[in-house]
Amino acid sequence: MATPDSATETATHKVRSTHDVDAMPPLGRAIPLGLQHVLAMFVGNVTVPIIIAGAADLPADQTAFMIQAAMFVAGVATLVQSLGLGPIGARLPIVMGTSFGFVPVLIPIAVGMGLPAALGSALCGGIAMALVGLFLPWVRFLFPPVVTGTFVIMLGTLLMPVGFAYAGGGFGAEDFGALHNVLLAALVLVVTLGLHQFGRGIWSETAPLAGLIVGYVTAMAFGLVDFGQIASAGWLSLPTPLAIGLEFHLAAIIPVVLLAVVTCAESIGDIVGTTAGGMDREPTHRELSGGVMADGLASVFAAVFNAFPQISFSQNVGMVALTGVVSRFVVAIGGGFLVLAGLLPKLGGLISSIPNAVLGGAVLIMFGMIASAGIKMLSHIDFNKRNMVIIGVSLSAAIGLPAQEGLYAGLSENVQAIIESGLIPGAIAAIVLNLVLPRHEQPFRDDV
């Protein structure tokens, strides 16, 4: 019979095994924790190839092939990022997936020059990101806490409308805003928050997964789950490198490479958000350098295997902050699930059948937690006039510019795409202001 002391010691060990980045929890605990990471990012990961394939008017079988490629590549990239491969990988609980940031630039390339040109430019962008990661220790001064903290707040803030779009039924849904979508999202939200705040141990840590399961079962009971994609999916789909091909056009490469370099700021923000939200510390130089290099090389790998650029997924950064589970092996298990989903279309079809509204109830919390992690990071800096200007102007650029498209309607499509992202102009503003504004200001006082 276990004594009270031994029971307490066992419970403490279980907590340490999930709240220690290098600890491997028992499989009975690690598998559901890893699965909920996959569920949180799955739809976002497969949406990118669906959007680009639709814009390029690709046939259904090629679209399905690209969806499988996106899952397989994201799984491999997550394994490298979390477990590491030599100097590559942050060795942190970071989930990788297909980047939304490149979509506005890749669509006109895929439509005007063809899908091979889009993949060729994405490969070049991945090389550029890897080089930034390699030399990151020498340019780390560009990303002090005031800049990276602002990045993380921007990430969470810009993702919040996406969360509400999911809660309404998903982008372009015919029943967007219908009562059943709102109620499903609210149910998942309440279950997740209730277990997270009042549950203990595994119940608190798996609160997002429990919320998703309750939402999915409820949606099934009311006939809101489409099982057709599961029935039509095959049993095995092996990855085929260069099946679509690669083409290199300078007009396509230049905007994608520029975007890739700036997107490194998003990678850094996610890495900082992970360590700040889950471990209450700044990342090391090795973690930052290895993480950004992994993003770049994963994007090169993705282009070869018929997928688009890879980057850390911000909703999973929010999950780390929400649950406090920072074991990188938990995320690696999630990466293994993604690889399986990429090889087994039936499994991918099952996860794809989760209604958007169900996902929306979970990601609303996660996106908010990302912004909270950024606020927590900024709490360690001096709120002097200089830092407040950096934060204020950067947030204004990130949130205000995308809302007023008429201001830059006369610019080229590539420049418009960069501005519409919000994160890129905000990131540039933060980096430039940090470089040019004078230092050694007195702390800001609101009593004078």
C-alpha positions in Angstrom: 0.0 0.0 0.0 1.4 3.4 -0.9 1.9 5.8 2.0 0.8 9.4 1.8 4.4 10.5 1.3 5.0 8.0 -1.5 1.7 9.1 -3.2 2.8 12.7 -3.0 6.2 11.8 -4.4 4.6 10.0 -7.3 2.3 12.9 -8.1 5.3 15.3 -7.9 7.3 13.1 -10.3 4.4 13.1 -12.8 4.3 16.9 -12.7 8.0 17.2 -13.1 8.0 14.8 -16.0 5.7 17.1 -18.0 7.0 20.4 -16.7 10.6 19.6 -17.4 11.7 20.2 -21.0 14.0 17.2 -21.1 11.8 14.7 -19.2 9.9 11.9 -20.8 6.5 11.4 -19.1 4.9 7.9 -18.9 3.3 7.0 -22.3 -0.2 6.9 -20.8 0.3 10.6 -20.0 2.4 11.6 -22.9 0.3 10.2 -25.8 -2.9 12.2 -25.0 -0.8 15.3 -24.4 0.9 14.9 -27.7 -2.4 14.2 -29.5 -4.0 17.5 -28.3 -1.1 19.4 -29.9 -1.8 17.8 -33.2 -5.5 18.5 -32.9 -4.8 22.2 -32.2 -2.8 22.7 -35.4 -4.2 20.2 -37.8 -6.7 22.3 -39.6 -4.4 25.2 -39.9 -1.7 23.0 -41.4 -3.8 21.5 -44.1 -5.7 24.7 -44.9 -2.6 26.2 -46.7 -2.4 23.6 -49.4 -6.1 23.6 -49.8 -6.1 27.4 -50.4 -3.2 27.4 -52.8 -4.5 24.3 -54.7 -7.9 26.0 -55.0 -6.4 29.2 -56.3 -4.4 27.3 -58.9 -7.5 25.2 -59.8 -5.8 21.9 -59.2 -7.7 18.6 -59.5 -9.0 16.9 -56.4 -6.5 14.1 -56.4 -3.5 16.5 -56.5 -5.0 18.6 -53.7 -5.4 15.4 -51.6 -1.8 14.5 -52.4 -0.6 18.0 -51.2 -2.6 17.7 -48.0 -0.9 14.4 -47.2 2.4 15.9 -48.0 1.7 18.8 -45.6 1.0 16.4 -42.7 4.0 14.2 -43.4 6.4 17.2 -43.7 5.0 18.9 -40.6 5.6 15.7 -38.6 9.2 15.3 -39.7 9.8 19.0 -39.0 8.3 18.7 -35.5 10.5 15.7 -34.7 13.6 17.6 -35.8 12.6 20.8 -34.0 11.8 19.1 -30.7 14.4 16.3 -30.6 17.2 18.1 -32.5 19.6 16.9 -35.2 23.1 18.1 -34.4 22.9 22.0 -34.3 19.5 22.0 -36.0 16.4 22.3 -33.8 15.6 24.3 -30.7 15.0 21.1 -28.6 11.9 22.8 -27.2 8.2 21.8 -27.2 7.6 23.5 -30.6 5.1 22.1 -33.2 5.9 22.8 -36.8 3.4 23.3 -39.6 2.8 25.0 -42.9 3.1 28.8 -42.7 0.1 31.0 -43.4 2.4 34.0 -43.9 3.6 32.9 -47.3 0.1 32.3 -48.8 -0.6 35.8 -50.2 2.8 35.7 -52.0 2.7 32.1 -53.2 -0.8 32.3 -54.6 0.0 34.7 -57.5 3.2 32.7 -58.2 1.3 29.4 -58.3 -1.4 30.9 -60.5 0.9 32.9 -62.9 4.0 30.7 -63.1 2.8 27.3 -61.9 3.1 25.2 -58.8 6.7 24.1 -59.5 7.7 27.8 -59.5 6.0 28.3 -56.1 7.8 25.3 -54.6 11.2 26.5 -56.1 10.8 29.9 -54.6 9.8 28.3 -51.3 13.0 26.2 -51.3 15.1 29.4 -51.8 13.2 31.1 -48.9 14.0 28.1 -46.7 17.7 28.4 -47.5 17.5 32.1 -46.6 15.8 31.3 -43.2 18.5 28.7 -42.4 21.3 31.2 -43.1 19.6 33.7 -40.7 19.5 31.0 -38.1 23.1 30.1 -38.7 24.3 33.6 -38.1 21.7 34.5 -35.5 24.2 34.7 -32.6 25.8 37.6 -34.4 22.5 39.5 -35.0 20.8 38.6 -31.7 21.2 42.3 -30.6 18.3 43.0 -33.1 15.9 41.1 -30.8 16.0 42.3 -27.2 13.1 41.6 -24.9 11.2 44.7 -25.8 11.2 43.6 -29.5 10.5 39.9 -28.9 7.9 40.6 -26.3 6.1 42.8 -28.7 6.4 40.1 -31.4 4.6 37.7 -29.2 1.8 40.1 -28.3 1.4 40.8 -32.1 1.2 37.1 -32.8 -1.6 36.5 -30.3 -3.5 39.6 -31.2 -3.4 39.0 -35.0 -4.5 35.4 -34.4 -7.5 36.3 -32.3 -9.8 37.1 -35.3 -8.7 33.7 -36.8 -9.9 32.0 -33.6 -13.3 33.7 -33.8 -13.5 32.8 -37.5 -13.1 29.1 -36.5 -15.7 29.5 -33.8 -18.2 30.9 -36.4 -17.7 27.8 -38.6 -14.6 28.5 -40.5 -13.6 30.9 -43.3 -16.2 30.9 -46.1 -18.5 28.5 -44.3 -22.1 28.6 -45.6 -23.4 28.4 -42.1 -20.9 30.9 -40.7 -22.2 32.4 -37.4 -25.0 29.9 -37.1 -26.2 29.2 -33.6 -25.0 25.6 -33.5 -21.5 26.8 -34.4 -21.4 29.4 -31.6 -22.8 26.9 -29.1 -20.3 24.2 -30.0 -17.4 26.7 -29.6 -18.8 27.9 -26.3 -19.2 24.3 -25.0 -15.5 23.6 -25.8 -14.4 26.9 -24.3 -16.3 26.2 -21.0 -15.1 22.6 -20.7 -11.5 23.6 -21.4 -11.5 26.5 -19.0 -13.3 24.5 -16.3 -10.9 21.6 -16.4 -7.9 23.9 -16.7 -8.8 25.9 -13.7 -10.5 23.4 -11.4 -9.0 20.1 -12.6 -5.9 18.5 -11.1 -2.9 16.7 -12.7 -3.7 15.0 -16.0 -7.2 16.6 -16.1 -5.8 20.1 -16.1 -3.0 19.3 -18.6 -5.3 17.7 -21.1 -8.1 20.3 -20.7 -7.9 21.3 -24.4 -8.1 17.7 -25.6 -11.0 17.0 -23.3 -12.8 20.1 -24.6 -12.2 18.9 -28.2 -13.5 15.4 -27.5 -16.7 16.7 -25.7 -17.2 19.1 -28.6 -16.7 16.4 -31.3 -19.0 13.9 -29.6 -21.7 16.6 -29.3 -21.3 17.6 -32.9 -21.6 13.9 -33.9 -24.8 13.6 -31.8 -26.4 16.4 -33.8 -25.2 15.2 -37.2 -22.6 18.0 -37.7 -19.6 15.7 -38.5 -18.9 14.8 -42.1 -17.6 11.2 -42.2 -17.4 11.3 -46.0 -13.7 12.3 -46.1 -12.9 9.4 -43.8 -14.7 6.9 -46.0 -13.2 8.2 -49.2 -9.6 8.3 -47.9 -7.2 5.5 -48.8 -5.3 3.4 -46.3 -1.7 4.2 -47.3 0.0 7.1 -49.1 3.8 7.1 -49.4 5.6 10.5 -49.8 7.1 11.0 -53.3 9.9 13.6 -53.5 9.8 16.1 -56.5 6.4 14.7 -57.7 5.3 18.2 -58.6 8.8 19.5 -59.5 10.8 22.6 -58.8 11.3 25.6 -61.1 13.3 28.7 -60.3 12.2 32.2 -61.5 13.9 35.3 -60.1 10.6 37.2 -60.1 9.2 34.6 -57.7 12.3 34.0 -55.6 13.0 37.6 -54.6 9.7 38.3 -52.8 9.6 34.9 -51.1 13.2 35.2 -49.9 12.5 38.7 -48.5 9.4 37.4 -46.8 11.3 34.4 -45.4 14.0 36.7 -43.8 11.4 38.8 -42.1 9.4 35.8 -41.1 12.4 34.7 -38.9 11.1 37.4 -36.5 7.9 35.3 -36.1 10.0 32.2 -35.5 12.0 34.0 -32.8 8.8 35.3 -31.3 7.4 31.8 -31.1 10.6 30.4 -29.5 10.6 33.2 -27.0 6.9 32.8 -26.3 7.5 29.1 -25.6 10.2 29.6 -23.1 8.5 32.6 -21.5 5.1 31.1 -21.3 6.1 27.6 -20.3 9.5 28.1 -18.4 9.5 31.8 -17.5 12.9 32.4 -19.1 14.5 33.8 -22.2 15.7 31.2 -24.8 19.4 30.6 -25.1 21.4 31.6 -28.2 21.7 27.9 -29.2 17.9 27.4 -28.9 17.2 30.4 -31.0 19.8 29.6 -33.7 18.9 25.9 -33.9 15.2 26.7 -34.0 15.4 29.2 -36.9 17.7 26.9 -38.8 15.2 24.1 -38.3 12.5 26.3 -39.8 14.6 27.0 -42.8 15.8 23.5 -43.5 12.3 22.1 -42.9 11.1 24.5 -45.5 13.7 23.2 -48.0 12.6 19.6 -47.1 9.0 20.6 -47.6 9.6 22.0 -51.1 11.3 18.8 -52.1 8.4 16.8 -50.7 5.7 18.9 -52.4 4.8 21.1 -49.4 5.1 24.7 -48.5 7.3 26.6 -46.0 7.3 25.4 -42.5 7.3 27.4 -39.3 6.5 27.0 -35.6 2.7 27.1 -35.0 1.7 29.8 -32.6 -1.5 28.1 -31.3 0.8 25.4 -29.9 2.9 28.0 -28.2 -0.4 29.1 -26.6 -1.1 25.5 -25.5 2.3 25.3 -23.8 1.5 28.5 -21.9 -2.0 27.2 -21.1 -1.1 23.7 -19.8 2.4 24.3 -18.5 3.5 21.1 -20.2 6.9 21.8 -21.6 8.3 18.2 -22.2 9.7 18.2 -25.8 9.1 14.5 -25.9 5.4 15.1 -25.6 5.6 17.3 -28.7 7.7 14.7 -30.5 4.9 12.2 -29.9 2.6 14.7 -31.6 5.1 14.9 -34.5 4.9 11.1 -34.8 1.1 11.3 -35.0 1.5 13.8 -37.9 3.9 11.5 -39.8 1.3 8.7 -39.4 -1.5 11.0 -40.5 0.6 11.8 -43.6 1.1 8.1 -44.4 -2.4 6.9 -43.4 -5.0 9.0 -45.1 -7.8 7.4 -43.0 -6.2 8.8 -39.8 -5.8 12.2 -41.4 -9.4 12.1 -42.6 -10.6 11.4 -39.0 -8.8 14.4 -37.6 -9.9 16.6 -40.6 -13.5 15.7 -39.7 -13.4 17.8 -36.5 -15.8 20.7 -37.1 -14.1 24.2 -37.3 -16.4 25.5 -34.5 -15.1 22.8 -32.1 -11.5 23.8 -32.9 -12.5 27.4 -32.5 -13.5 27.0 -28.8 -10.0 25.7 -28.0 -7.9 28.0 -30.1 -9.6 31.1 -28.8 -8.0 30.4 -25.4 -4.6 29.5 -26.9 -4.3 32.6 -29.0 -5.2 34.7 -26.0 -2.5 32.9 -24.0 0.1 33.8 -26.6 -0.7 37.5 -26.1 -0.6 36.9 -22.3 2.9 35.4 -22.7 4.1 38.5 -24.5 2.7 40.7 -21.8 4.5 38.6 -19.2 7.8 39.1 -21.2 7.4 42.8 -21.3 6.8 42.9 -17.6 10.5 42.4 -17.1 11.5 45.5 -19.1 11.7 49.2 -18.1 8.6 51.0 -19.3 10.5 54.2 -20.3 9.5 56.5 -23.1 11.7 54.7 -25.6 10.3 51.2 -25.0 6.7 52.4 -24.9 7.2 54.0 -28.3 8.6 50.8 -29.7 5.7 48.8 -28.4 3.0 51.3 -29.3 4.2 52.1 -32.9 4.8 48.4 -33.7 1.3 47.3 -32.5 -0.2 50.2 -34.4 1.5 49.0 -37.6 0.6 45.4 -37.1 -3.1 45.9 -36.3 -3.9 49.1 -38.1 -2.4 48.6 -41.5 -4.2 45.4 -42.4 -7.5 47.1 -41.5 -7.0 49.9 -44.0 -6.2 48.3 -47.3 -6.9 51.5 -49.3 -3.7 53.1 -47.8 -1.5 50.8 -49.9 -3.8 49.7 -52.7 -1.5 51.3 -55.3 1.5 49.3 -54.4 2.6 46.0 -56.0 0.8 42.8 -55.1 3.9 41.4 -53.3 4.2 44.6 -51.2 0.5 44.5 -50.4 0.8 40.9 -49.3 3.7 41.7 -46.9 1.8 44.7 -45.4 -1.5 42.7 -45.1 0.2 40.1 -42.9 0.4 42.7 -40.1 3.2 40.8 -38.4 5.8 41.8 -40.9 5.3 45.6 -40.8 5.0 45.4 -37.0 8.2 43.3 -36.8 10.1 45.7 -39.0 8.9 48.7 -37.0 10.0 47.1 -33.7 13.5 46.2 -35.0 14.1 49.6 -36.7 12.9 51.6 -33.8 15.0 49.6 -31.4 18.0 50.4 -33.5 17.4 54.1 -34.1 15.8 55.5 -30.9 18.2 56.8 -28.3 18.8 54.8 -25.2 19.4 55.7 -21.5 16.0 57.2 -21.1 14.6 57.7 -17.6 11.8 55.3 -16.6 8.3 56.6 -17.7 6.3 58.1 -14.8 2.6 58.6 -14.9 2.5 60.8 -11.9 4.1 63.9 -13.5 
